[in-house]
Amino acid sequence: MAEILQYVHKDGFFHRLHPFTKILFIIVASIICILVTSIPVLVLMVAALLVLAFIGDLHREVIQQLKLVLVMSVVFVIITVITMPGGEIIGHVIPQGVPVIGGAIPITTGAISVGLILALRFMVLIFAFQLFLISTQPRDLVHSMEKLHMPIDYILMFIIALRFIPTLQIEGQRIHEAQLARGYNPGTGMLGKVRSVAPIVIPLVSNSLMRSNVLGLTIDMRGYRTGVRTHIRERKFCGGDYAMISGLCITAAMFTVIAVLLPALVF
């Protein structure tokens, strides 16, 4: 299984960009996808992000997480259909032929439309943040956040949270494999997956608490509270950064013009 939000060591287009450029990329992509309610425009944004991933030689890592993204998108659509009925009824979750409860949950065009919009927004945000995180080394991210004058305590918490995601994923996979090697059989199907959760979560939480204690001691031993920090290298802007920033500015300007002159296309 591919690790989630884990830095991938490559020399692609995204890896050579300055972290500030990638932060601007995140901001522009997030603002546009949040404001847009047009499904074709959101689909175009998802396609554009996949093209950028291919250009940056990160398409394999993005596609490996596509299954999880699609599952979450389907969940968004289902929740929207159940909780936000509106528009023309095109069917029912429970067929009308079922006694007593038949036709209880209508499927409407409005609910499907809103669900698709939420799912596409989720895809855009996940792909954009994934491209940013898997192409940026943690030390470069810390250095950039320090230059933005963010408190070092918040930077540390953010980096630790990001690093714990792939660490917990790897640890959970190891615990699951160890239990299977010892003859544990939770069963098959959905019930088997539910039964396998508790034997994994309990040792996973215990190991995480132990890691937290070791991490705290390590931070103190490395002089975190001294306030003096050094950096191995200083990232500088290159030609790719200027090209990316220009493209982002043009995209933002075009979106603003279209939103003002032709709002029906994006809202």
N, C-alpha and C positions, 0 to 999 in steps of 0.2 A: 504494500500500500504506500502511495506517495505521501510524504509528510506535508501537513498543512502549514502554509505560511513560513516554510523553511527556506533560508537563503540558498540559492543555487549558484554554484561557482561556474560562471561562464564569462565569455568576452563578447557578449552581444551588444546590440544597440542600446538597450535599456541599462545595461551594466555600466556603460561608459558615460551615461548622463549624470549630471550633478544632482544630488538629492533635492536641492531647491527646485530644480526643473520638474522632478517627479512629484514633488509636493504640489506645485502649480497644476500639474496634470490631474492629480487627484481632486483638487478644488474645482477645476473647470468641469471635469466629468461628473462630479457629484452634484454641483449646482444645476447643470443642464438636465440631468436625469431626474432630479427632484421636481424641477419646474415643468418638465414636459409631461403631457398626458396623452400624446399621440402614439399609438402602438407602432405604426410604421417607423417613426423617428427613433423610438426606443430599440426596435429591431435593428435599425441601421447602426445605432451606437454599439450594440452587442457585436454585430459583424465587424465594425471598425476596431473594436478592442481585440477581437480574435485575429484580425489582420496585423495589428501592432504586435501581438504576441508572436505571430509567425515571423515578422520582420526581426524581432528581438531574440529569436531562437528560444522562445519560452512556451511555444504552443503545446509541447508535450506535457509540461507541468500544469498548464491551464486545463487541458483536455482531461487529464487524470482526475481532476476535481470536478469535472462536469457532471458526473453521476450524482454527487452530493448536492450540487446546485440545482439540478433538475428535480430531485426529490423534494427539496425545500420549496421550489417553485410550485410544484403540484400541491404541496400542503397549503401554500398561500391561496391558490385558486379554490381549493376545497373549503377552507375556512371562510373565504369571501362569499362563496355560493351559499353557505349555511347561515352566515350572519348578516349579509347585506342583500336581501332580495329586492330587486327593483328592475323595472323594464318589462319587456315582453317575456311571458313564460314559454319556454321551449321544451320543458320536460320536468320530471320530478326524480329526486334521488330515490324515493320509495315509490314504486309504481302505484298508480291509482287502483289497480286490481287487488292490492293487499287489503284484507279486512281491517277496519278500525283506523289504522295509521296510514292508509294509502293516500298518496299525494300530499304528505305533510310538509315536505321540504322541496319547494319549487326551485327549478333551475332557470334563472332569468338571464337575458342578454346583458343587462346592466351589471349583474354580479360577475359574470364571466369577463366582461370588459375591464372592470376594476381589478379583478384577480390577475388578469394578464398584465395589466400595467404595473401592479405591485411586483409580480414575478420578474418582469423585465427590468424594473428598477433594481431589484435585488441582484440580478445577474450583472448589470452594469457596475454596481458598487463592488461586488465581490471580485469581478475580473480586474477592475481598476486597482483596487487595493492589493490584489494578489500580484499583479505585475510590479507594483511598487515595492512590496515587501520581499519578494523572491529575487529581486535584482539589486537590492540595497543592503550592504553590509551593516550590521548593527552599530559598529563604531562610527561609520559615516553618518548614520541616522542620528546617533547621539550628538555628534559634533554639530550637525546642522540644527538640531533642536536647541543646542546651547547658544548658537549664534542668533536664534530667534528670542533669546533671553527668557526661555522657559525655565522654571525652577528645576534644579537638578533632581530633587526628590520625585517630582512627577515624571521626569524623563526616565529615571530608574524604574519606577513602577510600570511605565508603559513598555519598556524594553523587556523587563522580566515577564510581564504578562504575555508578550509576543513569543518569547523563548519557551515559556511553559506549555504553549499549545502543542508544538511538535514533540516536546519532551513527554507530555502526558499521552500523546497518541502512541509513541514508541513504547512507552512503559505499559500501557494498556494492552498493546499487541503482544508483548512479551509475557505478561501475566496470563493472557488467554491461551497462548501456545503452551506455557508451562502446565496449565490446568488440563489441557487436552492430552499432554504427554503423560500425565499422572492418571489418566483414565476417566476424567470427568466428562460426562456426556449430558449436556443440557437438553438434548433433543433437537428436532428439526422444526422448520417453519417459524412462524411469528412467536409462538409460545416458547420455543426453544431459545430464541433470541432474548425474550424477556427474562427467562430463567438465568441466562448467562450474565445478566447485568450486575446483580448483587455480588457474586463472587469476584468480579473484576473491580467494581467500584470501591469495595472495602479496602483491599490491599493497595489500590491506587491512591486513595486518600491518605492512608497511613504512610506510604512512601513519599507522597508530596509534602506532608508535614515534616518528615525527616529531611527532605531536600531543602525546605525552607529554613530549617535550623542551620544546616551546613552553609547555605547561601548567606545567611546573616553573619555568621562567623567569618566567612571569606571576605565579605564586604568590609568588616571592621579591620581585618588583618591587612587589607590592601590600602588602608588609609583613606577611606571614603570621606570621612568627616574633616580631613585636613583642608579641603577646599582647593588644593593644588592638583591640576590635571594636565597631562601632556598628551599630545596626539602624534601618531606615527606619521601621518601624511596629511596634507592639506589639499582637498579636492578643488579643482579650478574649472571654470566654464570652458567648454570647447565648442567647436563648430556645430556638433550635434545638438548641444544645449540651445544655441541661438536659433537653429532651425526648428526645434521642438517648441520653443517659446513663441516663435513667430507663428507657427501653425496653430497653437492654442489661442493666441490673440485673434487670429483670423477667424477661427471657429467661434470664439465667444462673440466677436463683432457680427458675424453672419447670423448667429442665433438671436442676438439682440435686434437686428434689423428685421428678421423674419417674424419675431415675436411682436414687434411693433406694427409692422405693415400687414402681415398675414397671420394673425393670431390663431385662426382656425386650423392652420397646419400643425401647430405644436400644442395647442391647449384644447 
